[in-house]
Amino acid sequence: MGANDSLNLTEQLFTRVQKVLETSQVSNSSPFAEVNPDAYELFLDGAVAKSWYRLLHRPTWVWQGADPIEVEQILARIAMASGERTHEGYLDTIKGYVPGNWIYEWSQLAGRYFKTGRDLYELGDEQGALPALLKAVRYYSIASYPHLKHDELADQAQLLGNMAYREAGRLLDVPLKEIHVPFRGKHIQGYLHLPTTQKPVPLVIVSGGIDSLQIDFIQFYLKRLAPHGIGMLSLDMPGIGYAEHWPLVQDTSRLHQAVLHYLSDVPWVDQQRIGMVGFRLAGNVAARLAFIEPFKLRTVVCVGAGVNQVFSRHELFAKCPRMMRDSLANRLGIDAEQWDLIRTKSQIFSLKTQGLLGTRTSVPILSIGHKRDFICPEADIRGLAATSRNGKAIVFDKQPLSEVYTQSMDEIVSWLKQHLCSA
């Protein structure tokens, strides 16, 4: 597609969607936007936002490639907008694809980078095109966030984000590869990044929580994994992105397990050096695989993982902000207004309830979290590491969170090098 063809691509796609539900209505029919101050405790990545429906993951977004100045500019535009809001208590709930709407503002910024990247590519400047396309990916993902199934405007942003990702992927030193794993009549799609195709390489499967996409981890690969010769396979969690066909169930790891077995037939991957890094609920998946697939995984890293107490202790589960409730409900296929039902159904996600946490695994687990994080309390951080052979727990309790993030990444990479790259 040429640069001129891409000029109005964002507008063309979004104008096909007329009257649609605003994001905060997609999975929660409750008209009330109660703001519970106790719900906004410290998250590992600093997402605290009492006047916003969405948790603002500023440190995460910057780590993933967003420009901090542009982030603040867009948030200011949304906050100052005067359009009709679904909930007046939440700044980011303006209805329609109009100025001030969350998806509109981020998609406009993403679209400008997408056009710049394509223009530079047409001019033969691949070195300049790549960072512009990666910025487009980052902002389309934020536009789609929290990536609720049946959020039509967010679906369009996801579509464009994946288009930009593929176009950026072909400009990498080793072009992006895609895998499609057959599973129950459909396919599990993943993006495979390799530092070389000349020999099999160590590989890390990477997934995020119930509010992230597999396209969010490209900077983790480029800056942290590739320099050490480690490949990355990014996958969506059940109920989200390319895996939205499969709801979240007790067997949270079934998709990742199928992919893990499929990797035995991928010639670029060293079968004896496969690990997984799971953030948030994907940490639940990673830990689960450490128990049920100890012969296929070399090591596992769980970051702020929801593995037990948040699901088993009512007072912790009740602290989930509305966006988090909606995201979980969306993956379960339930209206978030039925919170008691969701709480009951979510109890099965506790690995202790499942009989796994408390047993032993031979897979070394690095468990990282923040002392005051209700999703992964200190007891869970330490308990998870203690269940594994030569496991390690790292508990942070300091500011600024950007420093914690950098230190977390340093610890993760050091651990992966130790377990995947050494003899």
C-alpha positions as CSV (number, residue, x, y, z in Angstrom):
1,M,0.0,0.0,0.0
2,G,1.4,3.4,-1.0
3,A,1.7,6.5,1.2
4,N,-1.3,8.2,-0.5
5,D,-3.5,5.2,0.0
6,S,-2.7,5.2,3.7
7,L,-3.4,8.9,4.2
8,N,-6.9,8.4,5.4
9,L,-6.7,4.8,6.4
10,T,-7.7,5.5,10.1
11,E,-10.6,7.6,9.1
12,Q,-11.9,5.1,6.5
13,L,-11.9,2.3,8.9
14,F,-13.5,4.2,11.8
15,T,-16.2,5.9,9.7
16,R,-17.6,2.4,9.0
17,V,-18.6,2.3,12.6
18,Q,-21.5,4.5,13.4
19,K,-23.4,4.4,16.7
20,V,-21.4,2.1,19.0
21,L,-21.1,1.5,22.7
22,E,-18.6,3.6,24.6
23,T,-15.9,1.3,26.1
24,S,-17.1,1.6,29.7
25,Q,-20.5,0.2,28.6
26,V,-19.3,-2.8,26.6
27,S,-19.0,-5.3,29.5
28,N,-20.8,-3.4,32.3
29,S,-24.4,-2.4,32.1
30,S,-24.4,-0.7,35.4
31,P,-25.2,3.0,35.1
32,F,-23.3,3.7,38.3
33,A,-19.7,4.8,38.2
34,E,-18.8,4.5,41.8
35,V,-15.3,5.6,42.6
36,N,-14.1,3.6,45.6
37,P,-10.9,5.3,46.9
38,D,-9.8,1.9,48.4
39,A,-9.8,0.4,44.9
40,Y,-6.8,2.4,43.8
41,E,-3.9,1.0,45.6
42,L,-0.4,0.9,44.3
43,F,0.2,-1.3,41.3
44,L,3.6,-2.5,40.3
45,D,3.6,-0.2,37.3
46,G,2.1,2.8,39.0
47,A,-1.4,2.7,37.4
48,V,-3.4,5.0,39.7
49,A,-6.2,7.1,38.2
50,K,-9.1,8.1,40.4
51,S,-10.8,10.3,37.7
52,W,-10.3,7.9,34.9
53,Y,-12.1,4.7,33.9
54,R,-8.9,3.2,32.5
55,L,-5.9,2.6,34.7
56,L,-3.1,4.9,33.4
57,H,-0.1,2.6,33.0
58,R,2.3,5.5,32.3
59,P,5.6,3.8,33.3
60,T,4.6,0.7,31.3
61,W,3.6,2.6,28.2
62,V,6.9,4.5,28.2
63,W,8.8,1.3,28.8
64,Q,6.9,-0.2,25.8
65,G,7.9,2.7,23.5
66,A,5.6,5.6,24.1
67,D,6.9,9.2,24.3
68,P,6.1,10.5,27.9
69,I,5.4,14.0,26.6
70,E,3.0,12.8,23.9
71,V,1.3,10.6,26.5
72,E,0.6,13.6,28.8
73,Q,-0.5,15.7,25.8
74,I,-3.1,13.2,24.8
75,L,-4.3,12.6,28.3
76,A,-4.7,16.4,28.7
77,R,-6.8,16.6,25.4
78,I,-9.1,13.9,26.7
79,A,-9.4,15.5,30.2
80,M,-10.2,18.9,28.8
81,A,-12.7,17.7,26.1
82,S,-16.3,18.8,26.4
83,G,-18.2,16.0,24.7
84,E,-21.0,13.9,26.3
85,R,-19.6,11.3,28.7
86,T,-21.1,8.0,29.7
87,H,-20.0,8.7,33.3
88,E,-19.2,12.2,34.3
89,G,-16.9,10.8,37.0
90,Y,-14.6,9.4,34.4
91,L,-12.8,11.7,32.0
92,D,-12.2,9.1,29.4
93,T,-15.8,8.1,28.7
94,I,-16.7,10.5,25.9
95,K,-19.2,8.9,23.5
96,G,-18.6,8.4,19.8
97,Y,-15.5,8.6,17.6
98,V,-15.0,12.3,18.2
99,P,-12.3,14.6,19.6
100,G,-11.9,13.8,23.3
101,N,-12.8,10.2,22.9
102,W,-10.0,7.9,24.1
103,I,-9.9,5.8,21.0
104,Y,-10.1,8.8,18.7
105,E,-7.3,10.7,20.3
106,W,-4.8,7.9,20.5
107,S,-5.7,6.6,17.0
108,Q,-5.1,10.1,15.5
109,L,-1.6,10.1,17.0
110,A,-1.0,6.6,15.9
111,G,-2.3,7.3,12.4
112,R,0.2,10.2,11.9
113,Y,3.1,7.9,12.9
114,F,1.7,5.1,10.6
115,K,1.6,7.6,7.6
116,T,5.1,8.9,8.4
117,G,6.5,5.3,8.6
118,R,4.9,4.4,5.3
119,D,6.1,7.6,3.6
120,L,9.7,7.0,4.8
121,Y,9.5,3.4,3.6
122,E,8.3,4.5,0.2
123,L,11.3,6.8,0.0
124,G,13.6,3.9,0.8
125,D,14.4,5.1,4.3
126,E,13.8,1.9,6.2
127,Q,16.0,3.1,9.1
128,G,13.6,6.0,9.7
129,A,10.4,4.1,8.9
130,L,10.9,1.4,11.6
131,P,10.7,3.6,14.7
132,A,7.7,5.5,13.3
133,L,5.9,2.3,12.6
134,L,6.7,1.0,16.1
135,K,5.3,4.3,17.6
136,A,2.1,3.6,15.5
137,V,1.9,0.2,17.0
138,R,2.3,1.5,20.6
139,Y,-0.4,4.2,20.2
140,Y,-2.9,2.0,18.4
141,S,-2.5,-0.5,21.3
142,I,-3.2,2.2,23.8
143,A,-6.2,3.4,21.7
144,S,-7.6,-0.1,21.9
145,Y,-6.9,-0.6,25.6
146,P,-8.3,-2.3,27.6
147,H,-9.0,-4.3,24.5
148,L,-12.6,-5.5,25.3
149,K,-14.2,-8.0,23.0
150,H,-17.2,-6.4,21.2
151,D,-15.7,-2.9,21.6
152,E,-16.1,-2.0,17.9
153,L,-13.9,1.1,17.9
154,A,-11.2,-0.7,19.8
155,D,-11.4,-3.6,17.3
156,Q,-10.5,-1.1,14.5
157,A,-7.5,0.2,16.5
158,Q,-6.4,-3.4,17.1
159,L,-6.6,-4.1,13.4
160,L,-4.5,-1.1,12.5
161,G,-2.0,-1.9,15.3
162,N,-1.5,-5.3,13.9
163,M,-1.1,-3.9,10.4
164,A,1.6,-1.5,11.6
165,Y,3.2,-4.3,13.5
166,R,3.6,-6.5,10.5
167,E,4.9,-3.6,8.4
168,A,7.5,-2.9,11.1
169,G,8.3,-6.6,11.4
170,R,9.5,-6.9,7.9
171,L,12.1,-4.1,8.5
172,L,13.7,-5.9,11.5
173,D,17.2,-7.5,11.0
174,V,15.5,-10.9,11.0
175,P,12.0,-10.3,9.6
176,L,9.0,-11.1,11.8
177,K,7.5,-14.6,11.5
178,E,4.0,-15.6,12.4
179,I,2.9,-19.0,13.7
180,H,-0.6,-20.5,13.6
181,V,-1.2,-23.4,15.9
182,P,-4.2,-25.6,15.3
183,F,-6.4,-25.7,18.4
184,R,-10.0,-27.0,18.7
185,G,-11.0,-26.1,15.1
186,K,-9.3,-22.7,15.1
187,H,-5.8,-21.4,15.2
188,I,-3.7,-19.7,17.9
189,Q,-1.8,-16.9,16.4
190,G,1.6,-15.7,17.7
191,Y,4.4,-13.3,16.6
192,L,7.8,-15.0,16.5
193,H,10.9,-12.9,16.7
194,L,14.3,-14.4,16.2
195,P,17.8,-12.9,16.6
196,T,19.1,-15.3,13.9
197,T,17.8,-18.2,11.7
198,Q,21.3,-19.7,11.3
199,K,20.9,-21.9,14.3
200,P,18.2,-22.8,16.9
201,V,17.9,-20.2,19.6
202,P,16.7,-20.0,23.2
203,L,13.1,-18.7,23.2
204,V,10.9,-16.9,25.7
205,I,7.1,-17.0,25.4
206,V,5.7,-13.7,26.6
207,S,2.2,-12.7,27.5
208,G,0.6,-9.9,29.5
209,G,-2.5,-9.5,31.7
210,I,-6.2,-9.4,30.7
211,D,-5.7,-5.8,29.5
212,S,-2.7,-6.2,27.2
213,L,-2.0,-7.4,23.6
214,Q,0.8,-9.5,22.2
215,I,2.0,-6.5,20.2
216,D,2.9,-4.7,23.4
217,F,6.2,-6.5,23.9
218,I,8.3,-5.6,20.9
219,Q,10.6,-3.3,22.8
220,F,11.2,-6.0,25.4
221,Y,12.5,-8.2,22.6
222,L,14.5,-5.5,20.8
223,K,16.1,-4.0,23.9
224,R,16.3,-6.9,26.3
225,L,16.2,-10.2,24.6
226,A,17.7,-9.9,21.1
227,P,21.0,-8.5,22.3
228,H,21.6,-11.7,24.3
229,G,20.6,-14.0,21.4
230,I,17.2,-14.9,22.9
231,G,14.1,-15.1,20.7
232,M,10.5,-14.2,21.7
233,L,7.1,-15.6,20.9
234,S,4.3,-13.2,22.0
235,L,0.8,-14.6,22.6
236,D,-2.5,-13.2,23.6
237,M,-4.3,-14.4,26.7
238,P,-7.6,-16.3,26.3
239,G,-10.5,-13.9,25.5
240,I,-8.4,-11.1,24.1
241,G,-6.9,-10.1,20.7
242,Y,-6.2,-13.0,18.4
243,A,-7.3,-15.4,21.2
244,E,-10.7,-13.8,21.8
245,H,-12.4,-17.0,20.5
246,W,-11.5,-18.8,23.7
247,P,-12.9,-17.7,27.0
248,L,-10.9,-17.6,30.2
249,V,-11.5,-20.9,32.1
250,Q,-9.9,-22.7,35.0
251,D,-7.3,-24.2,32.6
252,T,-5.8,-20.7,32.0
253,S,-2.8,-22.2,30.3
254,R,-4.4,-24.5,27.7
255,L,-3.6,-22.2,24.7
256,H,0.0,-21.7,25.8
257,Q,0.4,-25.4,26.5
258,A,-0.7,-26.2,22.9
259,V,1.8,-23.7,21.6
260,L,4.5,-25.1,23.8
261,H,4.0,-28.5,22.3
262,Y,3.9,-27.0,18.7
263,L,7.3,-25.5,19.3
264,S,8.8,-29.0,19.1
265,D,8.4,-28.8,15.3
266,V,9.8,-25.2,14.9
267,P,13.4,-25.6,13.6
268,W,14.6,-22.2,14.7
269,V,13.9,-22.9,18.4
270,D,16.2,-24.7,20.8
271,Q,13.7,-27.2,22.3
272,Q,15.9,-27.5,25.5
273,R,15.9,-23.8,26.2
274,I,12.4,-22.5,26.3
275,G,11.1,-20.2,29.1
276,M,8.1,-18.1,29.7
277,V,7.6,-14.6,31.1
278,G,4.1,-13.8,32.3
279,F,2.9,-10.4,33.5
280,R,-0.2,-10.2,35.8
281,L,-2.7,-13.0,34.9
282,A,-0.2,-14.4,32.4
283,G,1.9,-15.0,35.4
284,N,-0.8,-17.4,36.5
285,V,-0.4,-19.2,33.1
286,A,3.4,-19.3,33.4
287,A,3.3,-20.7,36.9
288,R,0.7,-23.3,35.9
289,L,2.9,-24.5,33.0
290,A,5.8,-24.8,35.4
291,F,3.8,-27.4,37.3
292,I,2.2,-29.3,34.4
293,E,5.0,-29.0,31.8
294,P,8.3,-29.3,33.8
295,F,10.0,-31.2,31.0
296,K,9.3,-28.6,28.3
297,L,10.1,-25.4,30.2
298,R,13.6,-24.5,31.4
299,T,12.5,-21.6,33.5
300,V,9.5,-19.2,34.3
301,V,9.3,-15.6,35.3
302,C,6.1,-14.3,37.0
303,V,5.6,-10.5,37.3
304,G,2.9,-9.2,39.7
305,A,1.1,-12.5,39.1
306,G,-2.5,-13.2,40.2
307,V,-2.1,-16.7,41.5
308,N,-4.0,-17.1,44.7
309,Q,-5.0,-14.5,47.3
310,V,-6.7,-12.0,44.9
311,F,-9.1,-14.8,43.9
312,S,-9.5,-16.5,47.3
313,R,-9.8,-13.4,49.6
314,H,-13.0,-11.4,49.1
315,E,-11.6,-8.2,50.5
316,L,-8.7,-8.2,47.9
317,F,-10.9,-9.1,45.0
318,A,-13.3,-6.3,45.9
319,K,-10.5,-3.8,45.4
320,C,-10.5,-4.3,41.6
321,P,-11.4,-1.0,39.9
322,R,-14.2,-0.9,37.4
323,M,-12.0,-1.3,34.3
324,M,-10.3,-4.3,35.8
325,R,-13.7,-5.8,36.7
326,D,-15.0,-5.1,33.1
327,S,-11.9,-6.7,31.6
328,L,-12.2,-9.9,33.7
329,A,-16.0,-10.1,33.0
330,N,-15.3,-9.6,29.3
331,R,-12.9,-12.6,29.2
332,L,-15.4,-14.7,31.1
333,G,-18.3,-13.7,28.9
334,I,-20.3,-12.2,31.8
335,D,-21.8,-8.7,32.5
336,A,-19.6,-7.0,35.1
337,E,-22.7,-5.8,36.9
338,Q,-23.0,-9.4,38.1
339,W,-19.9,-8.9,40.3
340,D,-20.8,-11.6,42.9
341,L,-21.1,-14.2,40.1
342,I,-17.7,-13.1,38.7
343,R,-16.1,-13.3,42.1
344,T,-17.5,-16.9,42.5
345,K,-16.4,-18.0,39.1
346,S,-12.9,-16.4,39.5
347,Q,-12.1,-18.4,42.7
348,I,-11.1,-21.3,40.4
349,F,-8.2,-19.3,39.1
350,S,-6.4,-19.7,42.4
351,L,-3.5,-22.1,41.8
352,K,-3.8,-23.1,45.5
353,T,-7.5,-24.0,45.0
354,Q,-6.4,-26.0,42.0
355,G,-4.0,-28.0,44.1
356,L,-0.9,-26.7,42.3
357,L,0.5,-24.0,44.6
358,G,1.9,-25.7,47.6
359,T,3.3,-28.6,45.6
360,R,6.8,-28.6,44.1
361,T,8.1,-28.1,40.6
362,S,11.5,-28.7,39.2
363,V,11.2,-25.6,37.0
364,P,13.0,-22.6,38.6
365,I,10.6,-19.7,39.1
366,L,11.5,-16.0,39.4
367,S,8.7,-14.3,41.2
368,I,8.7,-10.5,41.1
369,G,6.2,-8.1,42.7
370,H,5.5,-5.0,44.8
371,K,4.9,-5.3,48.6
372,R,1.7,-3.2,48.4
373,D,0.2,-4.8,45.3
374,F,-3.2,-6.3,46.2
375,I,-3.2,-8.5,43.0
376,C,0.0,-10.3,44.0
377,P,0.6,-9.8,47.8
378,E,4.0,-10.4,49.3
379,A,3.0,-13.8,50.6
380,D,2.1,-14.9,47.0
381,I,5.3,-13.5,45.6
382,R,7.4,-15.5,48.0
383,G,5.2,-18.6,48.1
384,L,5.4,-19.0,44.3
385,A,9.2,-18.9,44.3
386,A,9.3,-21.3,47.3
387,T,7.4,-24.0,45.3
388,S,10.2,-24.3,42.7
389,R,13.7,-25.7,42.7
390,N,16.2,-22.8,43.1
391,G,13.3,-20.3,42.8
392,K,13.8,-16.6,43.7
393,A,11.5,-13.9,45.0
394,I,12.0,-10.2,44.5
395,V,9.8,-7.9,46.5
396,F,9.9,-4.2,45.7
397,D,8.8,-1.5,48.1
398,K,10.2,1.8,46.8
399,Q,9.7,4.7,44.5
400,P,10.0,5.9,41.8
401,L,8.2,3.2,39.9
402,S,10.1,3.9,36.7
403,E,13.2,2.8,38.7
404,V,11.4,-0.3,39.8
405,Y,10.5,-1.1,36.2
406,T,14.1,-0.8,35.1
407,Q,15.3,-2.9,37.9
408,S,12.6,-5.5,37.2
409,M,13.7,-5.8,33.6
410,D,17.4,-6.1,34.7
411,E,16.5,-8.9,37.0
412,I,14.4,-10.7,34.4
413,V,17.1,-10.6,31.7
414,S,19.8,-11.7,34.2
415,W,17.6,-14.6,35.2
416,L,16.8,-15.6,31.6
417,K,20.5,-15.4,30.6
418,Q,21.4,-17.6,33.6
419,H,18.8,-20.3,32.8
420,L,18.5,-20.2,29.0
421,C,22.0,-19.2,27.8
422,S,24.3,-21.1,30.1
423,A,25.3,-24.7,29.6
